[in-house]
């Protein structure tokens, strides 16, 4: 996938890259044996990220995120491209629009992301969202980020101020 997009300054600028990423995520989400039980362990403090693989060239990192009931991410954009798939359970995704004049984001819609749902966004304020688990059962998602594995905790999320972030129900 990366070699096919070498002429682009950023791989995510290619529609081929985005389409291929969605296909790969859908295939991964269909595999019930993708994760071990240890990679499905959550944390009572916050959603938990398990690093599954990292490209030795620093082009991507793959992580499983475990969401216990009523856990959510902050409202954020991404510093890099991100692809994700819901493996188990249901996540709620609230999408936001950036208001440059007010330097904040406003919620535009909320949608359920059921098992098998796949998404891909480029880096930047065009893909602001918040994911959360509104249910009483754990949820698990798979994420691929355009960063080196060592940077997964610091170079992925760009926390954004939201004018009217609806409460996680």
VMD Tcl script that builds the backbone (N, CA, C; Angstrom):
set m [mol new atoms 507]
animate dup $m
set s [atomselect $m all]
$s set {name element resname resid chain x y z} {
  {N N UNK 1 A 0.821 -1.184 0.000}
  {CA C UNK 1 A 0.000 0.000 0.000}
  {C C UNK 1 A 0.873 1.259 0.000}
  {N N UNK 2 A 1.903 1.260 0.852}
  {CA C UNK 2 A 2.760 2.438 0.945}
  {C C UNK 2 A 3.553 2.640 -0.345}
  {N N UNK 3 A 4.075 1.553 -0.911}
  {CA C UNK 3 A 4.861 1.660 -2.134}
  {C C UNK 3 A 4.005 2.185 -3.290}
  {N N UNK 4 A 2.735 1.791 -3.338}
  {CA C UNK 4 A 1.839 2.242 -4.409}
  {C C UNK 4 A 1.542 3.736 -4.309}
  {N N UNK 5 A 1.784 4.323 -3.152}
  {CA C UNK 5 A 1.461 5.743 -2.928}
  {C C UNK 5 A 2.711 6.600 -2.774}
  {N N UNK 6 A 3.848 6.101 -3.218}
  {CA C UNK 6 A 5.122 6.783 -2.999}
  {C C UNK 6 A 5.180 8.154 -3.681}
  {N N UNK 7 A 4.415 8.369 -4.747}
  {CA C UNK 7 A 4.454 9.667 -5.437}
  {C C UNK 7 A 3.706 10.766 -4.680}
  {N N UNK 8 A 2.942 10.379 -3.666}
  {CA C UNK 8 A 2.204 11.370 -2.883}
  {C C UNK 8 A 3.063 11.849 -1.711}
  {N N UNK 9 A 2.987 13.144 -1.379}
  {CA C UNK 9 A 3.754 13.644 -0.217}
  {C C UNK 9 A 3.334 12.949 1.077}
  {N N UNK 10 A 2.083 12.559 1.160}
  {CA C UNK 10 A 1.517 11.877 2.328}
  {C C UNK 10 A 0.664 10.740 1.782}
  {N N UNK 11 A 0.855 9.479 2.244}
  {CA C UNK 11 A 0.086 8.370 1.677}
  {C C UNK 11 A -1.422 8.578 1.738}
  {N N UNK 12 A -1.901 9.218 2.799}
  {CA C UNK 12 A -3.347 9.384 2.946}
  {C C UNK 12 A -3.937 10.347 1.918}
  {N N UNK 13 A -3.101 11.040 1.145}
  {CA C UNK 13 A -3.600 11.887 0.066}
  {C C UNK 13 A -4.140 11.049 -1.091}
  {N N UNK 14 A -3.792 9.773 -1.120}
  {CA C UNK 14 A -4.223 8.877 -2.182}
  {C C UNK 14 A -5.545 8.206 -1.837}
  {N N UNK 15 A -6.496 8.249 -2.762}
  {CA C UNK 15 A -7.758 7.541 -2.536}
  {C C UNK 15 A -7.519 6.035 -2.505}
  {N N UNK 16 A -6.520 5.548 -3.231}
  {CA C UNK 16 A -6.165 4.131 -3.210}
  {C C UNK 16 A -5.756 3.720 -1.794}
  {N N UNK 17 A -4.964 4.540 -1.138}
  {CA C UNK 17 A -4.502 4.243 0.217}
  {C C UNK 17 A -5.680 4.149 1.180}
  {N N UNK 18 A -6.569 5.139 1.134}
  {CA C UNK 18 A -7.728 5.157 2.027}
  {C C UNK 18 A -8.630 3.951 1.773}
  {N N UNK 19 A -8.884 3.640 0.514}
  {CA C UNK 19 A -9.731 2.500 0.162}
  {C C UNK 19 A -9.081 1.187 0.612}
  {N N UNK 20 A -7.780 1.040 0.372}
  {CA C UNK 20 A -7.062 -0.175 0.779}
  {C C UNK 20 A -7.051 -0.332 2.292}
  {N N UNK 21 A -6.910 0.773 3.000}
  {CA C UNK 21 A -6.922 0.731 4.462}
  {C C UNK 21 A -8.287 0.276 4.970}
  {N N UNK 22 A -9.356 0.790 4.389}
  {CA C UNK 22 A -10.707 0.374 4.793}
  {C C UNK 22 A -10.932 -1.119 4.542}
  {N N UNK 23 A -10.462 -1.604 3.397}
  {CA C UNK 23 A -10.616 -3.030 3.075}
  {C C UNK 23 A -9.845 -3.888 4.074}
  {N N UNK 24 A -8.611 -3.512 4.361}
  {CA C UNK 24 A -7.793 -4.274 5.317}
  {C C UNK 24 A -8.428 -4.279 6.703}
  {N N UNK 25 A -8.970 -3.155 7.126}
  {CA C UNK 25 A -9.619 -3.080 8.437}
  {C C UNK 25 A -10.881 -3.934 8.479}
  {N N UNK 26 A -11.657 -3.934 7.409}
  {CA C UNK 26 A -12.875 -4.754 7.358}
  {C C UNK 26 A -12.515 -6.238 7.442}
  {N N UNK 27 A -11.452 -6.640 6.755}
  {CA C UNK 27 A -11.006 -8.042 6.824}
  {C C UNK 27 A -10.552 -8.387 8.233}
  {N N UNK 28 A -9.808 -7.496 8.858}
  {CA C UNK 28 A -9.343 -7.740 10.230}
  {C C UNK 28 A -10.519 -7.834 11.195}
  {N N UNK 29 A -11.506 -6.959 11.030}
  {CA C UNK 29 A -12.664 -6.947 11.933}
  {C C UNK 29 A -13.477 -8.228 11.818}
  {N N UNK 30 A -13.398 -8.909 10.689}
  {CA C UNK 30 A -14.154 -10.147 10.478}
  {C C UNK 30 A -13.465 -11.367 11.089}
  {N N UNK 31 A -12.260 -11.190 11.601}
  {CA C UNK 31 A -11.503 -12.301 12.175}
  {C C UNK 31 A -11.727 -12.357 13.683}
  {N N UNK 32 A -12.516 -13.313 14.188}
  {CA C UNK 32 A -12.796 -13.372 15.625}
  {C C UNK 32 A -11.577 -13.733 16.476}
  {N N UNK 33 A -10.535 -14.284 15.853}
  {CA C UNK 33 A -9.329 -14.681 16.589}
  {C C UNK 33 A -8.205 -13.663 16.466}
  {N N UNK 34 A -8.520 -12.459 16.031}
  {CA C UNK 34 A -7.493 -11.439 15.803}
  {C C UNK 34 A -6.729 -11.082 17.076}
  {N N UNK 35 A -7.439 -10.971 18.203}
  {CA C UNK 35 A -6.816 -10.533 19.450}
  {C C UNK 35 A -6.790 -11.650 20.481}
  {N N UNK 36 A -5.752 -11.623 21.307}
  {CA C UNK 36 A -5.675 -12.545 22.434}
  {C C UNK 36 A -6.535 -12.002 23.568}
  {N N UNK 37 A -6.764 -12.805 24.576}
  {CA C UNK 37 A -7.536 -12.320 25.730}
  {C C UNK 37 A -6.803 -11.186 26.433}
  {N N UNK 38 A -5.482 -11.234 26.479}
  {CA C UNK 38 A -4.713 -10.149 27.107}
  {C C UNK 38 A -4.879 -8.836 26.334}
  {N N UNK 39 A -5.033 -8.915 25.016}
  {CA C UNK 39 A -5.200 -7.717 24.194}
  {C C UNK 39 A -6.617 -7.173 24.248}
  {N N UNK 40 A -7.497 -7.876 24.964}
  {CA C UNK 40 A -8.881 -7.440 25.158}
  {C C UNK 40 A -9.125 -6.941 26.585}
  {N N UNK 41 A -8.053 -6.806 27.360}
  {CA C UNK 41 A -8.188 -6.342 28.746}
  {C C UNK 41 A -8.331 -4.830 28.787}
  {N N UNK 42 A -9.291 -4.384 29.569}
  {CA C UNK 42 A -9.527 -2.960 29.728}
  {C C UNK 42 A -8.885 -2.421 30.991}
  {N N UNK 43 A -9.128 -1.168 31.251}
  {CA C UNK 43 A -8.643 -0.484 32.451}
  {C C UNK 43 A -9.809 0.317 33.020}
  {N N UNK 44 A -9.966 0.296 34.325}
  {CA C UNK 44 A -11.064 1.043 34.934}
  {C C UNK 44 A -10.828 2.555 34.889}
  {N N UNK 45 A -9.592 2.989 34.651}
  {CA C UNK 45 A -9.275 4.416 34.661}
  {C C UNK 45 A -9.665 5.129 33.365}
  {N N UNK 46 A -9.418 4.485 32.219}
  {CA C UNK 46 A -9.687 5.097 30.925}
  {C C UNK 46 A -9.661 3.997 29.880}
  {N N UNK 47 A -10.094 4.314 28.656}
  {CA C UNK 47 A -9.968 3.296 27.627}
  {C C UNK 47 A -8.498 2.885 27.556}
  {N N UNK 48 A -8.249 1.647 27.162}
  {CA C UNK 48 A -6.885 1.122 27.179}
  {C C UNK 48 A -6.423 0.821 25.761}
  {N N UNK 49 A -5.202 1.236 25.468}
  {CA C UNK 49 A -4.609 1.024 24.151}
  {C C UNK 49 A -3.527 -0.050 24.266}
  {N N UNK 50 A -3.662 -1.100 23.443}
  {CA C UNK 50 A -2.662 -2.166 23.370}
  {C C UNK 50 A -1.948 -2.052 22.026}
  {N N UNK 51 A -0.649 -1.785 22.040}
  {CA C UNK 51 A 0.125 -1.738 20.808}
  {C C UNK 51 A 0.281 -3.165 20.289}
  {N N UNK 52 A -0.208 -3.426 19.081}
  {CA C UNK 52 A -0.168 -4.767 18.494}
  {C C UNK 52 A 1.009 -4.954 17.545}
  {N N UNK 53 A 1.321 -3.918 16.773}
  {CA C UNK 53 A 2.403 -4.003 15.793}
  {C C UNK 53 A 2.847 -2.595 15.425}
  {N N UNK 54 A 4.113 -2.491 15.028}
  {CA C UNK 54 A 4.644 -1.205 14.578}
  {C C UNK 54 A 5.576 -1.458 13.398}
  {N N UNK 55 A 5.425 -0.654 12.384}
  {CA C UNK 55 A 6.264 -0.760 11.202}
  {C C UNK 55 A 7.702 -0.393 11.567}
  {N N UNK 56 A 8.701 -1.211 11.182}
  {CA C UNK 56 A 10.093 -0.886 11.514}
  {C C UNK 56 A 10.586 0.392 10.845}
  {N N UNK 57 A 9.873 0.859 9.799}
  {CA C UNK 57 A 10.241 2.108 9.126}
  {C C UNK 57 A 9.505 3.312 9.702}
  {N N UNK 58 A 8.681 3.097 10.738}
  {CA C UNK 58 A 7.987 4.189 11.407}
  {C C UNK 58 A 6.780 4.726 10.671}
  {N N UNK 59 A 6.265 4.002 9.672}
  {CA C UNK 59 A 5.149 4.508 8.876}
  {C C UNK 59 A 3.798 4.315 9.536}
  {N N UNK 60 A 3.668 3.334 10.431}
  {CA C UNK 60 A 2.383 3.080 11.074}
  {C C UNK 60 A 2.550 2.298 12.365}
  {N N UNK 61 A 1.514 2.373 13.185}
  {CA C UNK 61 A 1.395 1.574 14.410}
  {C C UNK 61 A -0.045 1.082 14.474}
  {N N UNK 62 A -0.211 -0.162 14.918}
  {CA C UNK 62 A -1.536 -0.779 15.019}
  {C C UNK 62 A -1.829 -1.040 16.488}
  {N N UNK 63 A -3.013 -0.645 16.933}
  {CA C UNK 63 A -3.384 -0.809 18.341}
  {C C UNK 63 A -4.819 -1.295 18.470}
  {N N UNK 64 A -5.048 -2.069 19.522}
  {CA C UNK 64 A -6.407 -2.426 19.926}
  {C C UNK 64 A -6.773 -1.505 21.067}
  {N N UNK 65 A -7.955 -0.902 21.005}
  {CA C UNK 65 A -8.447 -0.054 22.088}
  {C C UNK 65 A -9.609 -0.762 22.758}
  {N N UNK 66 A -9.534 -0.865 24.073}
  {CA C UNK 66 A -10.582 -1.528 24.845}
  {C C UNK 66 A -11.322 -0.459 25.629}
  {N N UNK 67 A -12.626 -0.421 25.421}
  {CA C UNK 67 A -13.496 0.588 26.020}
  {C C UNK 67 A -14.426 -0.104 27.001}
  {N N UNK 68 A -14.239 0.138 28.273}
  {CA C UNK 68 A -15.184 -0.383 29.251}
  {C C UNK 68 A -16.437 0.483 29.211}
  {N N UNK 69 A -17.529 0.031 29.821}
  {CA C UNK 69 A -18.764 0.817 29.777}
  {C C UNK 69 A -18.562 2.274 30.209}
  {N N UNK 70 A -19.090 3.173 29.409}
  {CA C UNK 70 A -19.145 4.614 29.674}
  {C C UNK 70 A -17.776 5.294 29.643}
  {N N UNK 71 A -16.797 4.700 28.983}
  {CA C UNK 71 A -15.510 5.362 28.761}
  {C C UNK 71 A -15.537 6.041 27.398}
  {N N UNK 72 A -14.821 7.167 27.289}
  {CA C UNK 72 A -14.801 7.915 26.035}
  {C C UNK 72 A -13.463 8.613 25.857}
  {N N UNK 73 A -13.144 8.882 24.615}
  {CA C UNK 73 A -11.967 9.691 24.309}
  {C C UNK 73 A -12.325 11.155 24.519}
  {N N UNK 74 A -11.324 12.003 24.603}
  {CA C UNK 74 A -11.630 13.434 24.560}
  {C C UNK 74 A -12.011 13.811 23.131}
  {N N UNK 75 A -12.574 14.982 22.959}
  {CA C UNK 75 A -12.826 15.503 21.620}
  {C C UNK 75 A -11.445 15.774 21.013}
  {N N UNK 76 A -11.211 15.205 19.820}
  {CA C UNK 76 A -9.884 15.337 19.234}
  {C C UNK 76 A -9.910 15.240 17.718}
  {N N UNK 77 A -8.884 15.825 17.118}
  {CA C UNK 77 A -8.550 15.599 15.716}
  {C C UNK 77 A -7.341 14.664 15.760}
  {N N UNK 78 A -6.718 14.437 14.642}
  {CA C UNK 78 A -5.526 13.596 14.607}
  {C C UNK 78 A -4.387 14.369 13.958}
  {N N UNK 79 A -3.190 14.179 14.519}
  {CA C UNK 79 A -1.999 14.760 13.909}
  {C C UNK 79 A -1.642 14.009 12.628}
  {N N UNK 80 A -2.165 12.807 12.473}
  {CA C UNK 80 A -1.835 11.931 11.363}
  {C C UNK 80 A -3.096 11.230 10.866}
  {N N UNK 81 A -2.969 10.485 9.776}
  {CA C UNK 81 A -4.104 9.693 9.303}
  {C C UNK 81 A -4.399 8.590 10.310}
  {N N UNK 82 A -5.655 8.138 10.296}
  {CA C UNK 82 A -6.088 7.100 11.223}
  {C C UNK 82 A -7.186 6.273 10.573}
  {N N UNK 83 A -7.037 4.968 10.658}
  {CA C UNK 83 A -8.084 4.057 10.235}
  {C C UNK 83 A -8.535 3.266 11.442}
  {N N UNK 84 A -9.824 2.956 11.515}
  {CA C UNK 84 A -10.305 2.190 12.667}
  {C C UNK 84 A -11.447 1.276 12.259}
  {N N UNK 85 A -11.624 0.237 13.070}
  {CA C UNK 85 A -12.727 -0.707 12.886}
  {C C UNK 85 A -13.206 -1.133 14.261}
  {N N UNK 86 A -14.509 -1.262 14.421}
  {CA C UNK 86 A -15.070 -1.765 15.668}
  {C C UNK 86 A -15.061 -3.292 15.573}
  {N N UNK 87 A -14.395 -3.933 16.540}
  {CA C UNK 87 A -14.309 -5.392 16.552}
  {C C UNK 87 A -15.434 -6.022 17.350}
  {N N UNK 88 A -15.724 -5.466 18.517}
  {CA C UNK 88 A -16.763 -5.999 19.409}
  {C C UNK 88 A -17.531 -4.854 20.037}
  {N N UNK 89 A -18.812 -5.074 20.247}
  {CA C UNK 89 A -19.632 -4.078 20.915}
  {C C UNK 89 A -20.029 -2.954 19.982}
  {N N UNK 90 A -20.439 -1.856 20.586}
  {CA C UNK 90 A -20.865 -0.671 19.833}
  {C C UNK 90 A -20.219 0.560 20.446}
  {N N UNK 91 A -19.658 1.390 19.601}
  {CA C UNK 91 A -19.134 2.678 20.035}
  {C C UNK 91 A -20.040 3.770 19.506}
  {N N UNK 92 A -20.075 4.873 20.210}
  {CA C UNK 92 A -20.802 6.052 19.767}
  {C C UNK 92 A -19.757 7.044 19.281}
  {N N UNK 93 A -19.950 7.566 18.079}
  {CA C UNK 93 A -19.024 8.555 17.543}
  {C C UNK 93 A -19.767 9.870 17.345}
  {N N UNK 94 A -19.258 10.910 17.977}
  {CA C UNK 94 A -19.775 12.260 17.757}
  {C C UNK 94 A -18.775 12.969 16.867}
  {N N UNK 95 A -19.255 13.501 15.758}
  {CA C UNK 95 A -18.436 14.212 14.784}
  {C C UNK 95 A -18.599 15.708 15.022}
  {N N UNK 96 A -17.501 16.431 14.913}
  {CA C UNK 96 A -17.483 17.872 15.165}
  {C C UNK 96 A -16.979 18.617 13.944}
  {N N UNK 97 A -17.348 19.883 13.865}
  {CA C UNK 97 A -16.868 20.778 12.814}
  {C C UNK 97 A -16.045 21.880 13.464}
  {N N UNK 98 A -14.884 22.188 12.873}
  {CA C UNK 98 A -13.994 23.205 13.417}
  {C C UNK 98 A -14.482 24.598 13.041}
  {N N UNK 99 A -14.501 25.502 14.019}
  {CA C UNK 99 A -14.845 26.901 13.804}
  {C C UNK 99 A -13.575 27.700 14.063}
  {N N UNK 100 A -12.879 28.074 12.985}
  {CA C UNK 100 A -11.612 28.785 13.110}
  {C C UNK 100 A -11.736 30.139 13.771}
  {N N UNK 101 A -12.852 30.828 13.544}
  {CA C UNK 101 A -13.043 32.159 14.129}
  {C C UNK 101 A -13.160 32.078 15.651}
  {N N UNK 102 A -13.817 31.023 16.160}
  {CA C UNK 102 A -13.997 30.877 17.604}
  {C C UNK 102 A -12.979 29.930 18.232}
  {N N UNK 103 A -12.141 29.317 17.411}
  {CA C UNK 103 A -11.102 28.386 17.877}
  {C C UNK 103 A -11.674 27.262 18.727}
  {N N UNK 104 A -12.768 26.682 18.241}
  {CA C UNK 104 A -13.367 25.548 18.940}
  {C C UNK 104 A -14.169 24.716 17.938}
  {N N UNK 105 A -14.599 23.566 18.387}
  {CA C UNK 105 A -15.365 22.655 17.542}
  {C C UNK 105 A -16.796 22.566 18.037}
  {N N UNK 106 A -17.726 22.347 17.120}
  {CA C UNK 106 A -19.138 22.177 17.458}
  {C C UNK 106 A -19.610 20.822 16.947}
  {N N UNK 107 A -20.376 20.124 17.771}
  {CA C UNK 107 A -20.905 18.813 17.398}
  {C C UNK 107 A -21.880 18.953 16.243}
  {N N UNK 108 A -21.773 18.053 15.258}
  {CA C UNK 108 A -22.689 18.074 14.120}
  {C C UNK 108 A -23.600 16.854 14.081}
  {N N UNK 109 A -23.109 15.708 14.542}
  {CA C UNK 109 A -23.948 14.500 14.555}
  {C C UNK 109 A -23.304 13.436 15.437}
  {N N UNK 110 A -24.137 12.524 15.909}
  {CA C UNK 110 A -23.671 11.365 16.667}
  {C C UNK 110 A -24.247 10.127 16.003}
  {N N UNK 111 A -23.408 9.119 15.883}
  {CA C UNK 111 A -23.858 7.889 15.238}
  {C C UNK 111 A -23.299 6.675 15.964}
  {N N UNK 112 A -24.054 5.586 15.924}
  {CA C UNK 112 A -23.600 4.326 16.495}
  {C C UNK 112 A -22.632 3.673 15.520}
  {N N UNK 113 A -21.546 3.165 16.023}
  {CA C UNK 113 A -20.550 2.435 15.233}
  {C C UNK 113 A -20.557 1.006 15.751}
  {N N UNK 114 A -21.300 0.120 15.072}
  {CA C UNK 114 A -21.452 -1.268 15.496}
  {C C UNK 114 A -20.266 -2.109 15.042}
  {N N UNK 115 A -20.172 -3.325 15.576}
  {CA C UNK 115 A -19.103 -4.240 15.181}
  {C C UNK 115 A -19.065 -4.355 13.663}
  {N N UNK 116 A -17.871 -4.218 13.106}
  {CA C UNK 116 A -17.681 -4.253 11.660}
  {C C UNK 116 A -17.586 -2.881 11.024}
  {N N UNK 117 A -18.000 -1.833 11.724}
  {CA C UNK 117 A -17.928 -0.474 11.169}
  {C C UNK 117 A -16.468 -0.079 10.982}
  {N N UNK 118 A -16.176 0.530 9.842}
  {CA C UNK 118 A -14.812 0.919 9.479}
  {C C UNK 118 A -14.807 2.396 9.124}
  {N N UNK 119 A -13.724 3.094 9.493}
  {CA C UNK 119 A -13.593 4.496 9.087}
  {C C UNK 119 A -12.135 4.815 8.812}
  {N N UNK 120 A -11.920 5.895 8.081}
  {CA C UNK 120 A -10.571 6.375 7.768}
  {C C UNK 120 A -10.638 7.887 7.679}
  {N N UNK 121 A -9.718 8.579 8.346}
  {CA C UNK 121 A -9.648 10.037 8.269}
  {C C UNK 121 A -8.203 10.467 8.060}
  {N N UNK 122 A -8.050 11.573 7.378}
  {CA C UNK 122 A -6.730 12.178 7.224}
  {C C UNK 122 A -6.440 12.999 8.481}
  {N N UNK 123 A -5.198 13.342 8.668}
  {CA C UNK 123 A -4.839 14.195 9.787}
  {C C UNK 123 A -5.404 15.593 9.598}
  {N N UNK 124 A -5.549 16.320 10.692}
  {CA C UNK 124 A -6.015 17.699 10.621}
  {C C UNK 124 A -7.391 17.891 11.217}
  {N N UNK 125 A -7.826 19.121 11.258}
  {CA C UNK 125 A -9.082 19.480 11.917}
  {C C UNK 125 A -10.324 19.153 11.090}
  {N N UNK 126 A -10.158 18.503 9.948}
  {CA C UNK 126 A -11.296 18.077 9.153}
  {C C UNK 126 A -11.919 16.793 9.664}
  {N N UNK 127 A -11.288 16.140 10.634}
  {CA C UNK 127 A -11.789 14.870 11.151}
  {C C UNK 127 A -11.923 14.866 12.661}
  {N N UNK 128 A -12.504 15.889 13.223}
  {CA C UNK 128 A -12.650 15.983 14.677}
  {C C UNK 128 A -13.787 15.079 15.138}
  {N N UNK 129 A -13.524 14.319 16.199}
  {CA C UNK 129 A -14.559 13.433 16.724}
  {C C UNK 129 A -14.266 13.036 18.162}
  {N N UNK 130 A -15.222 12.334 18.730}
  {CA C UNK 130 A -15.052 11.702 20.037}
  {C C UNK 130 A -15.700 10.330 19.937}
  {N N UNK 131 A -14.973 9.321 20.389}
  {CA C UNK 131 A -15.505 7.966 20.448}
  {C C UNK 131 A -15.798 7.628 21.900}
  {N N UNK 132 A -16.834 6.852 22.110}
  {CA C UNK 132 A -17.158 6.439 23.466}
  {C C UNK 132 A -18.027 5.206 23.473}
  {N N UNK 133 A -18.044 4.543 24.608}
  {CA C UNK 133 A -18.858 3.347 24.795}
  {C C UNK 133 A -20.028 3.713 25.696}
  {N N UNK 134 A -21.197 3.857 25.120}
  {CA C UNK 134 A -22.397 4.232 25.874}
  {C C UNK 134 A -23.101 3.031 26.495}
  {N N UNK 135 A -22.627 1.847 26.214}
  {CA C UNK 135 A -23.327 0.641 26.654}
  {C C UNK 135 A -22.826 0.162 28.020}
  {N N UNK 136 A -23.425 -0.917 28.480}
  {CA C UNK 136 A -23.024 -1.528 29.743}
  {C C UNK 136 A -22.106 -2.730 29.526}
  {N N UNK 137 A -21.634 -2.918 28.295}
  {CA C UNK 137 A -20.733 -4.022 27.960}
  {C C UNK 137 A -19.457 -3.450 27.339}
  {N N UNK 138 A -18.330 -4.131 27.491}
  {CA C UNK 138 A -17.091 -3.642 26.872}
  {C C UNK 138 A -17.204 -3.586 25.348}
  {N N UNK 139 A -16.392 -2.746 24.751}
  {CA C UNK 139 A -16.278 -2.647 23.293}
  {C C UNK 139 A -14.784 -2.651 22.959}
  {N N UNK 140 A -14.462 -3.150 21.778}
  {CA C UNK 140 A -13.063 -3.209 21.337}
  {C C UNK 140 A -12.981 -2.674 19.915}
  {N N UNK 141 A -11.982 -1.842 19.651}
  {CA C UNK 141 A -11.764 -1.327 18.306}
  {C C UNK 141 A -10.300 -1.494 17.921}
  {N N UNK 142 A -10.056 -1.541 16.630}
  {CA C UNK 142 A -8.722 -1.671 16.065}
  {C C UNK 142 A -8.389 -0.364 15.362}
  {N N UNK 143 A -7.198 0.186 15.621}
  {CA C UNK 143 A -6.798 1.470 15.044}
  {C C UNK 143 A -5.429 1.340 14.400}
  {N N UNK 144 A -5.276 1.969 13.248}
  {CA C UNK 144 A -3.984 2.061 12.580}
  {C C UNK 144 A -3.685 3.540 12.415}
  {N N UNK 145 A -2.545 3.965 12.950}
  {CA C UNK 145 A -2.154 5.372 12.917}
  {C C UNK 145 A -0.880 5.532 12.092}
  {N N UNK 146 A -0.727 6.656 11.431}
  {CA C UNK 146 A 0.455 6.944 10.634}
  {C C UNK 146 A 1.599 7.502 11.458}
  {N N UNK 147 A 1.983 6.787 12.505}
  {CA C UNK 147 A 3.101 7.183 13.371}
  {C C UNK 147 A 3.923 5.946 13.719}
  {N N UNK 148 A 5.127 6.176 14.181}
  {CA C UNK 148 A 5.953 5.086 14.698}
  {C C UNK 148 A 5.344 4.575 16.002}
  {N N UNK 149 A 5.569 3.317 16.313}
  {CA C UNK 149 A 5.007 2.725 17.525}
  {C C UNK 149 A 5.368 3.480 18.788}
  {N N UNK 150 A 6.586 3.992 18.872}
  {CA C UNK 150 A 7.024 4.722 20.058}
  {C C UNK 150 A 6.305 6.059 20.224}
  {N N UNK 151 A 5.631 6.539 19.181}
  {CA C UNK 151 A 4.951 7.838 19.229}
  {C C UNK 151 A 3.438 7.710 19.384}
  {N N UNK 152 A 2.946 6.513 19.552}
  {CA C UNK 152 A 1.495 6.302 19.557}
  {C C UNK 152 A 0.794 7.067 20.689}
  {N N UNK 153 A 1.444 7.247 21.809}
  {CA C UNK 153 A 0.814 7.933 22.940}
  {C C UNK 153 A 0.910 9.456 22.844}
  {N N UNK 154 A 1.823 9.959 22.016}
  {CA C UNK 154 A 2.068 11.403 22.005}
  {C C UNK 154 A 1.805 12.098 20.678}
  {N N UNK 155 A 1.786 11.378 19.570}
  {CA C UNK 155 A 1.716 12.013 18.258}
  {C C UNK 155 A 0.465 11.658 17.454}
  {N N UNK 156 A -0.568 11.151 18.134}
  {CA C UNK 156 A -1.783 10.768 17.421}
  {C C UNK 156 A -2.880 11.794 17.642}
  {N N UNK 157 A -3.369 11.917 18.867}
  {CA C UNK 157 A -4.512 12.788 19.144}
  {C C UNK 157 A -4.107 14.253 19.291}
  {N N UNK 158 A -4.899 15.102 18.690}
  {CA C UNK 158 A -4.780 16.550 18.819}
  {C C UNK 158 A -6.043 16.998 19.556}
  {N N UNK 159 A -5.952 17.166 20.869}
  {CA C UNK 159 A -7.119 17.489 21.700}
  {C C UNK 159 A -7.646 18.867 21.284}
  {N N UNK 160 A -8.947 18.941 21.117}
  {CA C UNK 160 A -9.607 20.142 20.592}
  {C C UNK 160 A -10.644 20.624 21.597}
  {N N UNK 161 A -10.733 21.930 21.768}
  {CA C UNK 161 A -11.771 22.511 22.626}
  {C C UNK 161 A -13.100 22.449 21.893}
  {N N UNK 162 A -14.106 21.954 22.578}
  {CA C UNK 162 A -15.437 21.845 21.990}
  {C C UNK 162 A -16.377 22.845 22.647}
  {N N UNK 163 A -17.157 23.514 21.830}
  {CA C UNK 163 A -18.108 24.500 22.331}
  {C C UNK 163 A -19.293 23.847 23.013}
  {N N UNK 164 A -19.682 22.689 22.510}
  {CA C UNK 164 A -20.911 22.073 23.016}
  {C C UNK 164 A -20.849 20.570 22.886}
  {N N UNK 165 A -19.884 19.952 23.530}
  {CA C UNK 165 A -19.763 18.498 23.445}
  {C C UNK 165 A -20.897 17.846 24.215}
  {N N UNK 166 A -21.756 17.077 23.527}
  {CA C UNK 166 A -22.839 16.410 24.241}
  {C C UNK 166 A -22.285 15.380 25.198}
  {N N UNK 167 A -22.979 15.167 26.286}
  {CA C UNK 167 A -22.541 14.209 27.299}
  {C C UNK 167 A -22.646 12.795 26.743}
  {N N UNK 168 A -21.725 11.943 27.167}
  {CA C UNK 168 A -21.781 10.535 26.820}
  {C C UNK 168 A -22.893 9.921 27.646}
  {N N UNK 169 A -23.845 9.303 26.981}
  {CA C UNK 169 A -25.014 8.739 27.683}
  {C C UNK 169 A -24.783 7.290 27.986}
}
mol reanalyze $m
mol bondsrecalc $m
mol representation Tube
mol addrep $m
